[in-house]
Amino acid sequence: MTIYLFYFLSFLAILCGLMVVLEKNPVHSVLYLIITFFAIAGHYILLNAQFLAVVHVIVYAGAIMVLFLFVIMLLNLNKETEPHKTNLVKFAAVISAGLLLVVLVAALRGTESLPSPSTINADMGLVKNLGKVLFNQFLLPFETASLLFLAAMVGAVMLGKRDIK
């Protein structure tokens, strides 16, 4: 049963990923990207990484896609104002994508396959276990990252604040 779900989610992710690139309307392209993100979140659930799936949906399908839609609506893209690309630019894009595909295949050629489901621990992707590891083994890096985020937030507030005279 899970293999059929995996194949369905893979087909959906690949199809919607292609539609993101091939769609002429940018709003439709963003909507296809949202479907692609949900299919990837389904893959995370199949890998027993529920926390990663939830964070993926909240961050990417939620916040980032709202930002993309906002920017697209703000730009008000028209076909009349869009500069047309020459055939040389299109050819260079195809060559670059082909070279990227060759590099990815070469990088993944020597990798091992996924372990069988019988060897995977059922509690591996749960939030409780992630919290135990995060606060026991990685407490210092976690707290350091939180201090860096706090400093970045204070810096963003100070940069955005107007000088009142």
SVG drawing of the C-alpha trace seen along z (x, -y; Angstrom):
<svg xmlns="http://www.w3.org/2000/svg" viewBox="-3 -66 33 72">
<polyline fill="none" stroke="black" stroke-width="0.4" points="0.0,0.0 2.7,-2.5 4.6,-1.8 1.5,-2.9 1.3,-6.0 5.0,-6.7 4.5,-6.3 1.4,-8.5 3.2,-11.2 6.3,-11.0 4.2,-11.3 2.3,-14.2 5.5,-16.0 7.2,-15.5 4.1,-16.5 3.4,-19.6 7.1,-20.5 7.1,-20.4 3.9,-22.5 5.7,-25.1 8.2,-25.6 5.9,-25.2 2.9,-27.3 2.6,-30.7 0.6,-32.3 2.8,-33.0 -0.1,-32.6 -0.9,-29.2 2.8,-28.3 2.9,-29.2 -0.2,-27.1 1.5,-24.1 4.5,-24.7 2.3,-24.5 1.0,-21.1 4.6,-20.0 5.5,-21.0 2.5,-19.1 3.6,-16.0 7.1,-16.3 5.6,-16.6 3.8,-13.3 7.2,-11.8 8.5,-13.0 5.5,-11.3 6.3,-8.1 9.9,-8.3 8.4,-8.6 9.6,-12.2 6.4,-13.8 8.1,-16.9 9.9,-17.6 6.7,-17.3 4.8,-19.7 7.6,-22.2 7.9,-21.9 4.2,-22.6 4.2,-25.5 7.4,-27.2 7.3,-26.5 3.7,-25.9 2.5,-28.5 4.9,-31.4 7.1,-31.3 4.2,-30.7 2.2,-33.6 5.3,-35.7 5.7,-34.5 2.0,-35.2 2.3,-38.7 5.3,-39.6 3.7,-38.3 0.5,-40.3 2.6,-43.4 4.7,-43.2 1.6,-42.9 3.4,-41.1 2.1,-41.7 3.0,-40.0 3.5,-43.4 6.1,-44.5 7.9,-41.2 11.2,-41.2 11.4,-38.4 14.4,-36.1 16.5,-35.3 17.1,-31.8 20.7,-32.0 19.6,-32.6 17.1,-29.7 19.8,-27.4 22.2,-28.4 19.5,-27.6 19.0,-24.1 22.8,-23.4 23.1,-24.6 20.2,-22.4 21.7,-19.4 25.1,-19.9 23.4,-20.2 21.6,-16.9 24.9,-15.2 26.6,-16.5 23.7,-15.3 23.7,-11.8 27.5,-11.6 27.2,-12.7 24.4,-10.2 26.0,-7.3 27.9,-5.8 25.3,-6.3 23.6,-3.4 19.9,-2.7 17.5,-3.4 17.4,-0.8 14.6,1.7 11.5,0.7 12.1,3.5 15.4,2.0 14.0,-1.5 13.0,-2.4 9.3,-3.3 9.9,-6.1 12.7,-7.7 11.0,-10.8 8.8,-11.7 9.0,-15.2 9.6,-13.7 12.7,-12.0 13.9,-15.0 13.5,-17.2 15.4,-14.7 18.3,-14.7 18.2,-18.4 18.2,-19.3 20.6,-16.6 23.3,-16.2 23.0,-19.5 22.1,-22.0 25.0,-24.4 24.6,-24.7 20.8,-25.1 21.2,-27.8 23.9,-29.5 21.6,-29.5 18.8,-31.0 21.1,-33.8 22.1,-34.5 18.4,-34.6 17.7,-37.0 20.6,-39.3 19.3,-39.2 15.8,-40.1 17.0,-43.0 19.2,-44.2 16.3,-44.0 14.1,-46.1 16.9,-48.7 17.4,-49.0 13.7,-49.3 13.1,-51.8 12.7,-55.4 14.7,-58.2 12.3,-60.5 13.7,-64.0"/>
</svg>
